[in-house]
Amino acid sequence: MPKLDTHIIGIPDWVDVMVETTEQREALMNFYSALYGWTWDIGDEKMGYYSIAQFDGAPVMGLGQGPGGTGAMVPYFLTDDMNTSAATAAELGGTVFMGPMEIPGAGVMALVTDPTGAVHGLWQEGEFRGFGVAYEANAPGWFDHASNDPAAAVAYYTTLTGHTVIEPSPGMQVLNVGEQWFASVSQNQVPERPGAQWNSIYVVDTLEAARNKIRELGGTIVLEEMPVPGSAICVFVEPVMNTVVTITGTGSHE
């Protein structure tokens, strides 16, 4: 997979996860810390204990606590005009269900359900710039949109964000901005992950070592290993929220 620069307008520059309870939040933090070697900057009660995962001091994911939290990873697409982006999402058949709202000292956010039913965010940077590192081990490396209507997803995102789409191989559609590839759009083929959703794919050193660690931590491997252009992926169910997660290896099929 081509290396990812996340600070380009239209590309996801942040991912976060929401859970419902303190116990879930702490258990998920412990799981990801053990799997990726992350440390956490834990937020205060006023901010819903919204905490920032860091690897070697660089932010890589957010984790918050609140009603309705499902454990799904939600990517935030970078915009330089939040009001226009939110209005465009609604015009294209998306549902803006939170925001736009200012996060003091950080930026402006909104959450949207796209026409296929997948949730994504919009982010306008303030002091917080999102990912501090990408396409390295223990950091984000790719994004995949899976639904039963990939054509509708492509039509929505190309218009919303200015993406173009290419087909590097038959049946595979990739969203890109200029020369920057960053996401695949696919038919949902994972029974454990019904419906439409964005999948934020993080990088590990080796898939074999990661699989062993996931099993040790109580996770369930759904797909041991599958080659994809430039890499390979593994799909598992994490043991806290039973969310389906995909990882990719740095040294596989490159």
Phi, psi and omega in degrees: 000138177300147179292151193250126168257117187270358184255051176238133180304130180098351180253143177302127177241010175199155174223137169221168183229138174242136174235170187268325191238161176299320181297317179295317181299312182293321180293321180290322175301316180295320180298309183290328175298316181290325182283316188252350184078025181282153166246168187229135169262102191273128180282171182269175185298323182301330181260020179067028182056030180298120188240148183250120173283139179228145171236120185053039177081001181255131180293137183229343179191152174251153179218119181239173184228127179182168181302137176084003180296129186253347184089359180286144176277125183246119178276146178248122180274133183287130176228153174253006178210087186300315184298318178294316181297317180294319179295320179295319178302317179293319179297330182273004179100003174280163178241113177277107186254355173210131177085192001298140180219143180276134172259108188308130177074006183234304183166202181234136184232159168211154175240138188224140166261122183283173184298342178270349181105000179275142180266135172220164176249167169237142182221128172250118188292138166245245177283336181264123186260004179088217184304135175266346179205147179212157182049048169222163180304136178074022179221169180291148181224345183190164177224144179225132176257119180243131178201178174271004181218069181302327181297319178294323178296315180298316180299319181293308188286326178295325179282318183296317192244355183082014177293154165248167183232138176233163177236089183292340175210157183305128178084357180249122177250134183235131175275140179212156172240110186061235180271000187267108172277142180212344184208146172255153176238123190221165171283134180294120181234018181248103182303330180287351182233071184290160178080190183259141174194157170277140177243117179267117190258120180261158188260141173236163180296306177221142180293323181299312179296321179295318178300317179299318180293319180300315178297318179301326183272002177097005177281166181240125179281125179264318179226114185301305182193134177221128178292141173226162182306118176086355184195202173210156181235159171229140180243133180218166174251120180285153193274357185266304181254000183057037177275139176280128185232144176242139175234160177229150182263144181288330187255009186261128171056034178266000000 
